[in-house]
């Protein structure tokens, strides 16, 4: 997550941090009725995920990754689909 020009949070190595498993309802494919139920809140160099409504025990936590993230992912996916790489792009 982008905090400032010089500060970015990378959750990849933080295996025990449960917030790293939150997904975005606005992924590469749209699912009717699926909406984000949380948002990122940053305080200084810390970031939290805060619910925007009550989340039931069996629900997934969904938080927006931001337009820039999905623009980049679409560009990368497009490169894979045009044959510039022999590997398959993972679907979401």
DSSP file (Angstrom, degrees, kcal/mol; ACC not computed):
  #  RESIDUE AA STRUCTURE BP1 BP2  ACC     N-H-->O    O-->H-N    N-H-->O    O-->H-N    TCO  KAPPA ALPHA  PHI   PSI    X-CA   Y-CA   Z-CA
    1    1 A X              0   0    0      0, 0.0     8,-3.2     0, 0.0     2,-0.5   0.000 360.0 360.0 360.0 134.6    0.0    0.0    0.0
    2    2 A X  E     +A    8   0A   0      6,-0.2     6,-0.2     1,-0.2     3,-0.1  -0.650 360.0 162.0 -76.4 122.7    1.3    3.5   -0.9
    3    3 A X  E     -     0   0A   0      4,-2.6     2,-0.3     1,-0.5     5,-0.2   0.793  66.6 -19.4-104.8 -57.2    1.6    5.7    2.2
    4    4 A X  E >  S-A    7   0A   0      3,-2.0     3,-1.0    41,-0.1    -1,-0.5  -0.836  78.9 -84.1-139.7 179.1    3.9    8.5    1.0
    5    5 A X  T 3  S+     0   0    0     -2,-0.3     3,-0.0     1,-0.3    -3,-0.0   0.824 132.0  31.6 -56.0 -32.4    6.3    9.0   -1.9
    6    6 A X  T 3  S+     0   0    0      1,-0.1     2,-0.4    -4,-0.0    -1,-0.3   0.346 112.8  69.5-108.9   4.0    9.0    7.3    0.3
    7    7 A X  E <   +A    4   0A   0     -3,-1.0    -4,-2.6     2,-0.0    -3,-2.0  -0.971  49.2 162.7-133.2 121.5    6.9    4.8    2.2
    8    8 A X  E     -A    2   0A   0     -2,-0.4     2,-0.6    -6,-0.2    -6,-0.2  -0.995  29.0-137.1-132.9 139.6    5.1    1.8    0.9
    9    9 A X        -     0   0    0     -8,-3.2     2,-0.6    -2,-0.4    -2,-0.0  -0.873  14.5-166.8 -99.2 124.3    3.7   -1.2    2.9
   10   10 A X        -     0   0    0     -2,-0.6     3,-0.4     1,-0.1     4,-0.2  -0.943   6.5-175.6-109.6 110.8    4.4   -4.6    1.4
   11   11 A X    >   +     0   0    0     -2,-0.6     3,-1.1     1,-0.2     6,-0.2   0.534  60.3  96.4 -83.8  -6.2    2.2   -7.3    3.1
   12   12 A X  T 3  S+     0   0    0      1,-0.3    -1,-0.2     3,-0.0     8,-0.0   0.894  88.2  39.7 -54.1 -47.8    3.8  -10.2    1.2
   13   13 A X  T 3  S+     0   0    0     -3,-0.4     2,-1.6     1,-0.2    -1,-0.3   0.611  95.1  88.1 -79.4  -7.5    6.3  -11.1    3.9
   14   14 A X    X   +     0   0    0     -3,-1.1     3,-1.5     1,-0.2     6,-0.2  -0.520  49.5 163.5 -90.6  70.6    3.9  -10.5    6.8
   15   15 A X  T 3  S+     0   0    0     -2,-1.6    -1,-0.2     1,-0.3    -2,-0.1   0.819  72.3  50.1 -60.6 -35.5    2.3  -14.0    6.9
   16   16 A X  T 3  S+     0   0    0     -3,-0.2     2,-0.9     4,-0.0    -1,-0.3   0.522  85.5  98.5 -84.1  -4.6    0.7  -13.7   10.3
   17   17 A X    X   -     0   0    0     -3,-1.5     3,-1.6    -6,-0.2     4,-0.2  -0.749  60.5-161.5 -86.5 106.9   -0.9  -10.3    9.4
   18   18 A X  G >  S+     0   0    0     -2,-0.9     3,-1.9     1,-0.3    -1,-0.2   0.756  81.0  72.0 -64.7 -26.2   -4.5  -11.3    8.5
   19   19 A X  G >  S+     0   0    0      1,-0.3     3,-1.6     2,-0.2    -1,-0.3   0.732  82.2  72.6 -61.4 -21.7   -5.2   -8.0    6.7
   20   20 A X  G <  S+     0   0    0     -3,-1.6    -1,-0.3     1,-0.3    -2,-0.2   0.677  90.3  60.4 -67.6 -15.0   -2.9   -9.2    3.9
   21   21 A X  G <  S+     0   0    0     -3,-1.9    -1,-0.3    -4,-0.2     2,-0.2   0.407  76.0 116.4 -93.7   1.6   -5.6  -11.7    2.9
   22   22 A X    <   -     0   0    0     -3,-1.6    40,-0.2    -4,-0.1     2,-0.2  -0.492  51.0-157.0 -69.9 139.8   -8.3   -9.0    2.2
   23   23 A X  B     -b   62   0B   0     38,-1.8    40,-3.1    -2,-0.2     2,-0.5  -0.609  15.0-112.7-112.1 173.2   -9.4   -8.9   -1.4
   24   24 A X    >   -     0   0    0     38,-0.3     3,-0.7    -2,-0.2    40,-0.1  -0.936   7.9-151.0-111.8 127.3  -11.0   -6.3   -3.7
   25   25 A X  T 3  S+     0   0    0     -2,-0.5     6,-0.4     1,-0.3     2,-0.1   0.687  94.2  67.3 -67.2 -17.9  -14.5   -6.7   -4.9
   26   26 A X  T 3  S+     0   0    0      4,-0.1    -1,-0.3    37,-0.1     4,-0.1  -0.158  76.4 142.4 -96.4  39.3  -13.6   -4.7   -8.0
   27   27 A X  S <  S-     0   0    0     -3,-0.7    -2,-0.1     2,-0.3    43,-0.0   0.353  73.1 -66.9 -63.4-159.9  -11.2   -7.3   -9.4
   28   28 A X  S    S+     0   0    0      1,-0.1     2,-0.4     2,-0.0    -1,-0.1   0.763 123.7  42.3 -68.1 -25.8  -10.6   -8.2  -13.1
   29   29 A X  S    S-     0   0    0     63,-0.1     2,-0.4    -4,-0.0    -2,-0.3  -0.960  84.6-127.6-123.4 143.9  -14.1   -9.7  -13.3
   30   30 A X        -     0   0    0     -2,-0.4     2,-0.5    -4,-0.1    -4,-0.1  -0.701  14.3-161.8 -91.6 137.3  -17.3   -8.2  -11.9
   31   31 A X    >   -     0   0    0     -6,-0.4     3,-2.1    -2,-0.4    -4,-0.0  -0.980  30.5-114.3-117.8 118.8  -19.6  -10.2   -9.7
   32   32 A X  T 3  S+     0   0    0     -2,-0.5     3,-0.1     1,-0.3    -2,-0.0  -0.242  97.4   8.8 -55.2 129.5  -23.1   -8.7   -9.4
   33   33 A X  T 3  S+     0   0    0      1,-0.2     2,-0.5     0, 0.0    -1,-0.3   0.264  92.6 127.2  85.9 -11.8  -23.9   -7.5   -5.9
   34   34 A X    <   +     0   0    0     -3,-2.1     2,-0.3    -9,-0.1    -1,-0.2  -0.697  33.2 167.1 -83.2 122.5  -20.3   -8.0   -4.6
   35   35 A X        -     0   0    0     -2,-0.5    27,-0.1    -3,-0.1     2,-0.1  -0.951  41.7 -95.0-134.9 152.4  -19.1   -4.8   -2.9
   36   36 A X        -     0   0    0     -2,-0.3    27,-0.2     1,-0.1   -12,-0.1  -0.409  29.4-170.4 -63.3 141.9  -16.2   -3.8   -0.7
   37   37 A X        +     0   0    0     25,-1.6    15,-2.5    23,-0.1    16,-0.9   0.216  64.9  38.2-119.6  11.8  -17.2   -3.9    2.9
   38   38 A X  E     -Cd  51  63C   0     24,-1.5    26,-0.6    13,-0.3     2,-0.3  -0.941  62.8-150.1-151.5 170.1  -14.0   -2.2    4.4
   39   39 A X  E     -C   50   0C   0     11,-2.3    11,-2.9    -2,-0.3     2,-0.3  -0.979  26.4-103.8-144.3 156.7  -11.6    0.6    3.6
   40   40 A X  E     -C   49   0C   0     -2,-0.3     2,-0.4     9,-0.2     9,-0.2  -0.625  31.2-170.4 -79.7 139.5   -7.9    1.3    4.3
   41   41 A X  E     -C   48   0C   0      7,-2.7     7,-2.9    -2,-0.3     2,-0.4  -0.996   5.3-161.9-128.6 124.3   -7.2    3.9    7.0
   42   42 A X  E     -C   47   0C   0     -2,-0.4     2,-0.4     5,-0.2     5,-0.2  -0.894  11.3-175.8-112.3 140.6   -3.6    5.1    7.4
   43   43 A X  E >   -C   46   0C   0      3,-2.3     3,-1.7    -2,-0.4     2,-0.3  -0.934  67.9 -50.1-131.3 106.3   -2.2    6.9   10.5
   44   44 A X  T 3  S-     0   0    0     -2,-0.4    -2,-0.0     1,-0.2     0, 0.0  -0.517 124.1 -18.8  64.8-125.1    1.3    8.0   10.0
   45   45 A X  T 3  S+     0   0    0     -2,-0.3     2,-0.3    -3,-0.1    -1,-0.2   0.136 122.1  90.8-100.6  19.1    3.3    5.0    8.6
   46   46 A X  E <   -C   43   0C   0     -3,-1.7    -3,-2.3   -43,-0.0     2,-0.4  -0.854  57.3-159.3-113.9 151.5    0.7    2.5    9.8
   47   47 A X  E     -C   42   0C   0     -2,-0.3     2,-0.3    -5,-0.2    -5,-0.2  -0.987   8.1-176.5-132.5 140.8   -2.3    1.1    7.9
   48   48 A X  E     -C   41   0C   0     -7,-2.9    -7,-2.7    -2,-0.4     2,-0.6  -0.905  24.5-129.6-130.1 158.0   -5.5   -0.5    9.1
   49   49 A X  E     -C   40   0C   0     -2,-0.3     2,-0.4    -9,-0.2    -9,-0.2  -0.962  28.4-169.4-108.5 123.9   -8.5   -2.1    7.5
   50   50 A X  E     -C   39   0C   0    -11,-2.9   -11,-2.3    -2,-0.6     2,-0.1  -0.949  22.1-119.3-118.7 131.0  -11.7   -0.7    8.9
   51   51 A X  E     -C   38   0C   0     -2,-0.4   -13,-0.3   -13,-0.2     3,-0.1  -0.394  13.3-162.7 -66.5 140.4  -15.2   -2.1    8.2
   52   52 A X  S    S+     0   0    0    -15,-2.5     2,-0.3     1,-0.2   -14,-0.2   0.472  79.5   6.9 -99.6  -6.5  -17.6    0.2    6.6
   53   53 A X  S    S-     0   0    0    -16,-0.9     2,-0.2     0, 0.0    -1,-0.2  -0.942 103.8 -63.9-157.8 172.3  -20.5   -2.0    7.6
   54   54 A X        -     0   0    0     -2,-0.3     2,-0.6    -3,-0.1    -2,-0.0  -0.491  48.5-151.8 -65.9 129.6  -21.1   -5.1    9.8
   55   55 A X        -     0   0    0     -2,-0.2     6,-0.1     4,-0.1    -1,-0.0  -0.925  12.9-132.0-108.3 122.1  -19.2   -8.1    8.3
   56   56 A X    >   -     0   0    0     -2,-0.6     3,-1.8     1,-0.1     0, 0.0  -0.273  24.5-107.6 -70.5 158.5  -20.8  -11.5    9.1
   57   57 A X  T 3  S+     0   0    0      1,-0.3    -1,-0.1     3,-0.0    -2,-0.0   0.789 119.3  45.6 -58.1 -31.5  -18.6  -14.3   10.4
   58   58 A X  T 3  S+     0   0    0      2,-0.1    -1,-0.3     0, 0.0     2,-0.2   0.356  94.5 102.2 -96.7   6.5  -18.8  -16.2    7.0
   59   59 A X  S <  S-     0   0    0     -3,-1.8     2,-0.3     1,-0.0    -4,-0.1  -0.593  70.6-121.4 -91.6 151.6  -18.1  -13.1    4.8
   60   60 A X        -     0   0    0     -2,-0.2     2,-0.6     1,-0.0   -23,-0.1  -0.649  27.3-115.7 -84.6 145.6  -14.8  -12.2    3.1
   61   61 A X        -     0   0    0     -2,-0.3   -38,-1.8   -40,-0.1     2,-0.5  -0.751  35.8-169.4 -82.6 123.4  -13.2   -8.9    4.0
   62   62 A X  B     +b   23   0B   0     -2,-0.6   -25,-1.6   -40,-0.2   -24,-1.5  -0.969  11.1 168.8-122.0 124.3  -13.2   -6.8    0.8
   63   63 A X  B     -d   38   0C   0    -40,-3.1   -24,-0.2    -2,-0.5     2,-0.1  -0.994  38.8-101.6-138.2 140.3  -11.2   -3.6    0.5
   64   64 A X        -     0   0    0    -26,-0.6   -24,-0.2    -2,-0.4   -40,-0.1  -0.384  19.4-163.2 -67.3 131.1  -10.4   -1.5   -2.5
   65   65 A X        -     0   0    0      1,-0.2     4,-0.2    -2,-0.1    -1,-0.1   0.671  50.0-108.0 -83.3 -18.8   -6.9   -1.8   -4.0
   66   66 A X     >  -     0   0    0      1,-0.1     4,-1.5     2,-0.1     3,-0.3  -0.014  22.0 -88.6 103.3 149.8   -7.2    1.4   -5.9
   67   67 A X  H  > S+     0   0    0      1,-0.2     4,-2.2     2,-0.2     5,-0.2   0.863 122.2  58.9 -60.3 -40.1   -7.6    2.3   -9.6
   68   68 A X  H  > S+     0   0    0      1,-0.2     4,-2.1     2,-0.2    -1,-0.2   0.886 103.3  52.9 -60.3 -39.9   -3.9    2.4  -10.2
   69   69 A X  H  > S+     0   0    0     -3,-0.3     4,-2.4    -4,-0.2    -1,-0.2   0.948 111.9  43.6 -60.2 -50.4   -3.4   -1.2   -9.0
   70   70 A X  H  X S+     0   0    0     -4,-1.5     4,-2.2     1,-0.2    -1,-0.2   0.820 110.4  56.0 -70.2 -30.2   -6.1   -2.5  -11.4
   71   71 A X  H  X S+     0   0    0     -4,-2.2     4,-1.8     2,-0.2    -1,-0.2   0.930 110.9  45.0 -63.5 -44.8   -4.8   -0.4  -14.3
   72   72 A X  H  X S+     0   0    0     -4,-2.1     4,-2.4     2,-0.2    -2,-0.2   0.922 112.2  51.0 -64.3 -45.4   -1.3   -1.9  -13.8
   73   73 A X  H  X S+     0   0    0     -4,-2.4     4,-2.7     1,-0.2    -1,-0.2   0.898 109.3  51.3 -61.1 -40.8   -2.7   -5.5  -13.5
   74   74 A X  H  X S+     0   0    0     -4,-2.2     4,-2.3     2,-0.2    -1,-0.2   0.892 109.9  49.8 -64.0 -39.2   -4.7   -5.1  -16.7
   75   75 A X  H  X S+     0   0    0     -4,-1.8     4,-1.8     2,-0.2    -2,-0.2   0.922 112.7  46.7 -64.6 -43.7   -1.6   -3.9  -18.6
   76   76 A X  H  X S+     0   0    0     -4,-2.4     4,-1.8     1,-0.2    -2,-0.2   0.925 112.5  49.9 -63.4 -44.9    0.4   -6.9  -17.3
   77   77 A X  H  X S+     0   0    0     -4,-2.7     4,-2.2     1,-0.2    -1,-0.2   0.897 107.8  54.3 -60.5 -40.8   -2.4   -9.3  -18.2
   78   78 A X  H  X S+     0   0    0     -4,-2.3     4,-1.6     1,-0.2    -1,-0.2   0.882 105.4  53.0 -62.1 -39.6   -2.6   -7.7  -21.7
   79   79 A X  H  <>S+     0   0    0     -4,-1.8     5,-1.7     1,-0.2     6,-0.4   0.909 110.5  47.6 -62.1 -41.7    1.1   -8.4  -22.3
   80   80 A X  H ><5S+     0   0    0     -4,-1.8     3,-1.0     1,-0.2     5,-0.4   0.886 111.8  50.2 -65.8 -38.9    0.6  -12.0  -21.3
   81   81 A X  H 3<5S+     0   0    0     -4,-2.2    -1,-0.2     1,-0.2    -2,-0.2   0.745 103.3  59.3 -74.3 -23.9   -2.4  -12.4  -23.6
   82   82 A X  T 3<5S-     0   0    0     -4,-1.6    -1,-0.2    -5,-0.2    -2,-0.2   0.402 119.2-105.8 -87.4   4.5   -0.6  -10.9  -26.6
   83   83 A X  T < 5S+     0   0    0     -3,-1.0    -3,-0.2     2,-0.2    -2,-0.1   0.584  83.0 128.2  89.1   9.5    2.0  -13.6  -26.5
   84   84 A X  S   <S+     0   0    0     -5,-1.7     2,-0.3     1,-0.1    -4,-0.2   0.571  80.1  34.9 -75.0  -5.7    4.9  -11.5  -25.1
   85   85 A X        -     0   0    0     -5,-0.4    -2,-0.2    -6,-0.4    -1,-0.1  -0.995  67.3-147.0-145.0 144.5    5.3  -14.3  -22.5
   86   86 A X  S    S+     0   0    0     -2,-0.3     2,-0.1     2,-0.1    -1,-0.1   0.638  74.9  94.4 -84.0 -14.9    4.7  -18.0  -22.7
   87   87 A X  S    S-     0   0    0      1,-0.1     2,-0.3    -4,-0.0    -2,-0.1  -0.395  80.9-112.2 -77.1 155.3    3.5  -18.2  -19.1
   88   88 A X        -     0   0    0     -2,-0.1     2,-0.4     1,-0.0    -1,-0.1  -0.699  25.1-125.3 -86.4 137.8   -0.2  -18.1  -18.2
   89   89 A X        -     0   0    0     -2,-0.3     2,-0.1   -12,-0.1   -12,-0.0  -0.688  32.0-113.2 -79.2 130.2   -1.4  -15.0  -16.3
   90   90 A X        -     0   0    0     -2,-0.4     2,-0.2     1,-0.1    -1,-0.1  -0.414  30.1-134.0 -65.4 137.2   -3.2  -16.1  -13.1
   91   91 A X              0   0    0     -2,-0.1    -1,-0.1     1,-0.1    -3,-0.0  -0.519 360.0 360.0 -86.9 159.1   -6.9  -15.3  -13.2
   92   92 A X              0   0    0     -2,-0.2    -1,-0.1     0, 0.0   -65,-0.1   0.357 360.0 360.0-126.6 360.0   -8.7  -13.7  -10.3
